[in-house]
Each structure stands twice: as C-alpha cells, then as structure tokens.
Amino acid sequence: MAHTSEETTKTQDKNYNAVSVLYHTLQEGETIERYIRDARENGDDELAEFFSQVQSQDRERAQRAKQLLKARL
C-alpha cells in the first residue's frame, strides 16, 4: 500500500508541499547563479539578464513560501 507524505513524515501534506517548494526554489538559486556566471563569461548579456530575472522571481517565491509556512507552523 502506498503511503502519503503525511503518513510517513507525520507532517500535513500542505505543509510538506510548501517546505518542498521552498527547498527546491532555494536549490535552484544556486544553479541559476552558475547559469548567470556562465552566460556572462560567454558574453551573452541577454541570457544573463533572463537568468537574473528568474533568480529574482525565485527569491520572491522563497520569501512567500517562508511567510506561508511561518503562519502555519
């Protein structure tokens, strides 16, 4: 029988999911930083700017996830 994350972790799925979004968003931040550096090193300012925008959106997403989690934990 398949177990839900709630059964396994004793954490409500909604909270577990929010933590997961936060974790993956922060993890992506490290990756995006490398992409920005690679684009700049290759002289592609347009691509570097695109990745910078993604990074900014990730920061906003992470902040929102933290706010939502704080209100629920």
C-alpha positions in Angstrom: 0.0 0.0 0.0 1.3 3.5 -0.9 1.9 5.9 1.9 1.3 9.6 1.7 4.0 12.0 2.9 1.7 12.9 5.8 1.7 9.2 7.0 5.5 9.0 6.5 6.6 12.3 8.0 3.7 13.0 10.4 3.5 16.4 8.7 0.4 17.6 6.9 0.8 17.3 3.2 0.1 21.0 2.7 3.0 21.9 5.0 5.3 19.3 3.5 4.5 20.6 0.0 5.2 24.2 1.0 8.6 23.1 2.5 9.3 21.2 -0.7 8.6 24.3 -2.8 10.9 26.4 -0.6 13.7 23.8 -0.7 13.6 23.4 -4.5 13.4 27.1 -5.0 16.4 27.8 -2.9 18.3 24.9 -4.5 17.5 26.4 -7.9 19.0 29.6 -6.7 22.5 28.0 -6.6 22.0 26.6 -10.1 20.8 29.8 -11.5 23.8 31.7 -10.1 26.0 29.3 -12.1 24.0 29.9 -15.3 24.3 33.7 -14.8 28.1 33.4 -14.5 28.3 31.1 -17.5 26.3 33.4 -19.7 28.4 36.4 -18.6 31.6 34.5 -19.2 30.4 33.8 -22.7 29.4 37.4 -23.4 25.7 36.7 -23.5 24.2 39.6 -21.6 20.7 38.9 -22.8 20.7 35.4 -21.4 22.4 36.5 -18.2 19.6 39.1 -17.7 17.0 36.4 -18.3 18.6 34.2 -15.6 18.8 37.2 -13.3 15.0 37.7 -13.7 14.4 34.0 -12.9 16.6 34.4 -9.8 14.6 37.4 -8.7 11.4 35.5 -9.1 12.8 32.6 -7.2 13.7 35.0 -4.3 10.2 36.3 -4.2 8.8 32.7 -4.3 11.1 31.7 -1.5 10.0 34.6 0.7 6.4 33.9 0.1 6.8 30.2 0.9 8.6 31.2 4.2 5.7 33.6 5.1 3.1 31.0 4.4 5.0 28.3 6.4 5.6 30.7 9.3 1.8 31.3 9.5 1.1 27.6 9.5 3.7 26.1 11.8 
